Amino acid sequence: MIHSTCDPADKLAILRQQDSFRDWQSLDDKRVCVLCEKQFSGHDVIVSADGSGYELRCPTGGCHSHVHQWIYPLNPLISDKTSADWWQALGNSKPTQVA
């Protein structure tokens, strides 16, 4: 089992290999977990061997998220425009007002 204290070069290589969603330039890169909403760096990620490869987990105690549930800080999952126009996805020309 490899933990977050493994060799930095190896850890960065593992992050780059296992995270097909986002780029890791260095272990100083930050991510935010969408489950626990905590920010952490590549240094903090929990890396463990799972027999056929590696498993990456959020370093926050009690959080069970994996790499696909981490986002870049200050980068929302959707753009401001998309968020403002969410109602268009429903096929309506205007949002419905709720009284």
Secondary structure, DSSP 8 states (H G I E B T S, - for coil): ---TTS-HHHHHHHHHHH-SSS--SSTT-EEEETTT--EEETTT-EEEE-SSSEEEE-SSTT---BGGGEE-TT--SS-HHHHHTGGGGGT-SS-----
